[in-house]
Amino acid sequence: MTAADSPEFPAAPARPRRIRLLLADDHPVVRAGLRAVLETEEDFEIVADVPTAEQAVGLAARLDVDVVLMDLQFGGRMLGSQATAAIAAAPGAPRVLVLTTFDTDADILAAIEAGATGYLLKDAPPEELAAAVRTAAAGKSALAPTVALRLMDRMRTPATALSRRETEVLQLVADGLSNAAISKQLFLSQATVKSHLVHIYSKLGVDSRTSAVAAATAQGLIRR
């Protein structure tokens, strides 16, 4: 028996495993800022940071990662919600915590439906960000207060809330796409797109595409 194994010298307790993070954001300043904030936490380890959603999907599959901090908008072809869905679909996948500037229903619903464990805004204070990372790593929902409130409002008024598909269609209308272009992008018939628009008009109390976009923007349902 060595001195270190004797009762007078008990073995030091094993150090808890750090929460391993992957940062995905196309702005280098944002990634640097996140590193600076998160590396101050002793229980966090940043294993990589990437500027594209495609790279995030690839590294999340290859590296030992617990939580991916995911932006929603990237300069490449893949969106953050699409990357979230790809990551979440894999067996034993890391948790995805969306970190974005957008708090519209269209963005929130896309991320949650894709499998995001949490949704936080970039203006969150460092302590809230750190707490959200730990909550996500534990497999629990981590939502910004404003995001949680928006979801609660939708639950309270389900009859007038736009569905996930309706918000998607209306966001594309706001982006300037025609019914034919929306049909092609969402793999829907033009009749189905028109049906969604009829329901959107009814729920928003409007009678035109322009009025629907204006009303939805004012209510924070979509972004311009």
N, C-alpha and C positions, 0 to 999 in steps of 0.2 A: 504494500500500500504506500503510495506516495503521500507527501505532505499535503498536496492539493486535494487528495481524496479523503483525508482524515476528518473527523468531526470538528476539529479546531479550524479547518480550512474548507468550508463547504463550497461546492462548485457554484460558480456564478450562474444566475438564471439565464436561460437562453433568450437572446434578443428577439423580440417579436418581428415577424416578417414585415418589411415595408410594403406600402401600397405602391405598386408599380404603374406609372402613368405614361400615356402616349398623347402628345399634344398635336392637334390637327387644325391649322389655321393658315390662310394664305398670306397673312401680313407678318413679315418678319419681326416688326416692332412688337406686335401683340404676342407672338411666341416668346420673344425675349422677356417681355413683361411678365408673362405667366410663369416662365422659369424662375425669374427673380423672386416672385411671390411664393410659389409652391416649394422651391428649394429651401426655404426657411423652416419648413415643417419637417421635423425629425423623422416622422413616420412615412414620408413620401420619397419616392425615387423616380425621377424622370428618365425613362429608358430611351426615348427618342422624341423628336418633334419634326413634323412634316408640313409642306405647304399645299398638298393636294389631297383630295378625298380618296383618290385611287391609291396613293401611297399609304394612307391610313388603313385602308382595307387590307393591303398586302402585309404590312407590318403587324397589324392586330392578329393576323393568322399565324405569323411566324415567330413573334416574340412572346415572352411570358409577360403579359400585360393584365392588370386588374381593371383599370378604368381608362377609357379613351375620352378625352375632352375634345368635342367635335363642334366646329363652326358649321353654319348652314350654307353659306355662300362661298364658292371657290371660283377661281378664274378658269378652271378646267371644265370638262363636260359633266362630271359627276357632282351632284349636290350632296350636302351633308346628310340630308334625310335618306338619300339612296345609299350612301356609305354606311349609315347607321343600320339600315335594313340588311345589307350584305354582311356586316360584322355580327349582328345579333342572330343571324340565321345559322351561324356555325356552332357545332357542339362545343360546350365549355367556353363560349365566347366571353370576352371581357364586357363589363358594363359600359354603356355609352352615356356620357353626361354632355348634353348639348350646351354650348356656351356661345351665345349669339347676342346681337343687338336687336333682333326682331321678336316682338311679342304679339303678333297677330294670330288669330285663330288658324289661318291657313298654315302658318309655320309650325305652330304648336301641335296641331292635329297631325301634320305630316310626320313630325319627329316622334310623337308618342305612338302613332300607328306603326312606324318603322321599327319600334322596339327600344327607344331611348328610355333609360332608367330615370333620368332627370333632365331638367330644363332650367337653365340659369341664364341671367342676362349679364352682359359684360361689365355693367356698372356695379355689380355686386361687390360689397367690401371684401377684403381678403379673408376675414374670419368666416364669412358666409360661404365663400368659395371652398375653403378648406373643409368646412363642415359638410358641404354638399358632396365633395369627393369621398369623404369617409362614409357618408350615408349610401352613396351609390355603390361603393366597394362592398358594403354589407348587403347589397341586393335590395335595398329599400328605395322608395321613390323620393327624389330630391327635386322639389319644384320651387322656383322663385315665388314669393308671395303674390305678385301680380299675375303670374301664370296660373297658380292654384285658384285665384279668384275668378279668372276668366273661365276655367273649366267648371267651377262651381256654378257660375252664372248660366253656362250652357245646360247643366243638369237641371237647374231650376226652371228653365223655359225651353224644354226640348221641342215643343211644337213650332217655335219660331226660330230656333237655332239652325244655321246652315249645316248641312252634312259635310263630311270630309270631302266627298266628291263635288258637292256644290261649291265649296270654297275654292277647290282646285280649279273648277271651270271658271269661276268669277275672277280668280287671280289671273288666269290666262286672258280673259276679256280685258282686264285692266292693263295687261302687257301689250294689248293691241292686236291680239290674234282674232281672226275671223272664226265663224262656226266651223268652217271646213278645216281650218288649221288646227283648231282645238280637237276636232274629231280625229284627225290624223295623229296628233301628239298623244292623246289619251286612249287611242284605239277604241273609240266609241263611234256609233253611227251619228250622222248629223241630226237625225230625229231625236236621239237620246240627249244630245247636247241642247237642242231646243227645249226638250222637256225639262231638263235641269234649269234652264233659264226661266221658264215659266214658274217653276217652284221658287226660284230665287226672288223673282219679282214679287210674288205673293207674300213671301216671308218678310221682305224688306218694305213692302208697301209702295213699290215703284212700278213704272211701266216702260222703262227703256234701259238699254245697256249703260248709257252714260249715268243715269240716275242711280242704277244699281251699284256701279263702281263708286260713285260719290258717297252714297249711304254706307256702303260696306267699309270704305276707307275711314269715314268719320267714326264708325263704331269699332274700329280696330280689327275688323275681320280679315282684311287683306292689306297689303302694302303697295304703295305706288313708287 
